[in-house]
Amino acid sequence: MNNGHRVRVDDVLYGYDTLFEQFHLFSTGSWLGVQSQQDPNDLVTIQQIVWEVKPKVIYDIGTNVGGSAIVFAHIMSTYAKPGEAIIVSVDPKHFSENWDVQAKTLCPKCEPVANNPLWGQYVQFVQTTSTDKAGIDALEAAIAKYKGPVLVSVDGWHDYEEVISECRTLHKYVTNGSYMIVQDTKLDRLFNKPGPRAAARNFLKEDAASPGGPHFVVDRSREVLRYTQHSEGYLQRIKP
């Protein structure tokens, strides 16, 4: 309650989302010195998922400057030696370029990802889009070599059509019990138009109607910290 008026949860979330985007708060944090554009709450949740699943292959869509890849690699290094697991990280732009022009000012102590030894030990960067042949070939080669579990992080361009295409194309690679994490579903709420959350919802409807479906469910237990930028985006595979 606030001055006798009920505070709507959606209003609070919208307010935080707006501040997070308006002031580019996503560019202020780092992981092992590499800029990581992940909300801290979701960073905790994602590291829990990776630790529990212990994927041997992670398809990291949306490299930017390598922050997510280094987070994945750091956790991966605790359960797999170099050469035993891999992150295939894809982005149509080079990882030396930051899409956020304010990033250098907001994180002046952030370092290039190439300076981090985990980058060379665990990450294969492919400059391509996630569903192009180069990316899929790299993913399939990694799975052939390292087997599974396999986890997919959908964090590239957050346009509805691109996200639904990624879900439709890549879900088959996710192993049972692992996750396809559709990130930044908050954008639907923030911009009031279909985006990642609508794509995740529609993918789940299609999956439920497919033979033997549903194969995926929303794991709302991953929203335990009461705030997430990826609401309804933690999609867990429950059936082969």
C-alpha positions, -999 to 999 in steps of 0.1 A, spaced: 0 0 0 12 35 -7 -7 66 8 -39 45 9 -35 33 -27 -27 -2 -38 6 -5 -57 2 -27 -87 30 -52 -92 30 -46 -129 35 -9 -123 66 -16 -101 80 -40 -127 73 -15 -155 91 12 -135 121 -9 -129 122 -21 -165 121 15 -177 149 26 -154 170 -4 -164 166 5 -201 166 43 -199 198 45 -179 215 15 -196 220 -2 -163 226 -34 -182 260 -20 -192 273 -12 -157 281 -47 -146 308 -72 -154 318 -108 -148 355 -115 -143 362 -81 -159 341 -86 -190 309 -66 -194 279 -87 -187 245 -72 -196 225 -95 -174 202 -84 -146 218 -96 -113 187 -116 -103 187 -135 -136 224 -140 -134 220 -159 -102 192 -180 -117 211 -188 -149 242 -199 -130 220 -222 -109 206 -237 -141 240 -242 -157 254 -258 -125 225 -281 -121 223 -292 -158 260 -291 -164 257 -288 -202 285 -300 -223 273 -277 -251 258 -243 -247 245 -224 -278 249 -188 -268 229 -166 -291 239 -129 -289 276 -127 -280 279 -89 -280 312 -84 -262 313 -119 -246 298 -113 -212 273 -142 -213 299 -165 -228 324 -158 -200 297 -164 -174 289 -197 -190 326 -206 -194 334 -198 -158 307 -221 -145 315 -247 -171 352 -247 -159 341 -260 -125 327 -293 -140 346 -298 -173 382 -293 -183 390 -275 -215 383 -298 -244 355 -316 -225 328 -290 -231 321 -259 -253 301 -228 -257 292 -220 -293 286 -183 -292 270 -166 -323 265 -130 -333 263 -113 -367 287 -86 -354 322 -91 -341 327 -95 -303 351 -65 -303 322 -42 -311 296 -33 -284 261 -25 -296 257 -1 -267 276 31 -275 275 41 -238 291 9 -226 327 21 -223 316 51 -202 293 30 -180 319 3 -173 353 19 -177 372 -10 -161 357 -36 -183 382 -55 -204 381 -71 -238 369 -107 -236 399 -119 -256 421 -110 -226 402 -136 -205 418 -171 -208 383 -188 -205 374 -173 -238 401 -193 -257 396 -224 -236 358 -228 -237 343 -205 -264 340 -210 -301 328 -177 -316 310 -179 -350 301 -145 -366 267 -154 -380 230 -154 -370 217 -182 -349 197 -200 -375 221 -196 -404 240 -226 -417 273 -216 -402 258 -214 -367 238 -246 -370 268 -265 -384 289 -254 -355 262 -264 -330 258 -298 -346 295 -304 -348 298 -295 -311 270 -319 -302 286 -347 -323 318 -342 -304 307 -334 -268 272 -351 -268 251 -335 -241 235 -321 -221 227 -292 -244 214 -258 -234 203 -230 -256 203 -193 -246 181 -172 -268 195 -137 -263 201 -121 -297 179 -97 -315 146 -97 -296 122 -92 -325 92 -115 -323 98 -132 -357 134 -139 -350 128 -153 -316 99 -176 -327 121 -188 -356 149 -195 -331 126 -215 -308 112 -235 -337 146 -242 -352 167 -249 -321 144 -266 -296 152 -300 -310 188 -297 -299 179 -291 -262 183 -323 -242 157 -337 -218 158 -318 -184 178 -289 -199 166 -255 -209 159 -231 -237 161 -197 -220 142 -170 -239 156 -138 -226 143 -103 -222 106 -112 -223 102 -80 -203 103 -61 -236 67 -71 -244 57 -54 -212 79 -24 -217 70 -17 -253 35 -31 -253 39 -52 -284 46 -89 -292 83 -97 -286 102 -125 -269 74 -134 -244 48 -137 -271 72 -158 -291 78 -181 -261 41 -184 -255 33 -192 -291 61 -217 -293 47 -235 -263 13 -237 -279 28 -252 -310 48 -276 -290 18 -287 -269 -1 -294 -302 28 -314 -317 29 -352 -317 37 -364 -282 36 -328 -269 41 -309 -248 79 -314 -247 86 -280 -229 70 -262 -200 76 -228 -184 97 -234 -152 82 -206 -130 103 -219 -101 132 -201 -117 115 -168 -110 120 -174 -72 136 -140 -67 103 -124 -75 117 -103 -103 130 -115 -136 136 -99 -170 128 -133 -185 94 -141 -171 79 -171 -188 112 -175 -206 128 -203 -186 116 -232 -209 125 -266 -196 124 -297 -217 105 -324 -199 101 -350 -226 126 -363 -253 
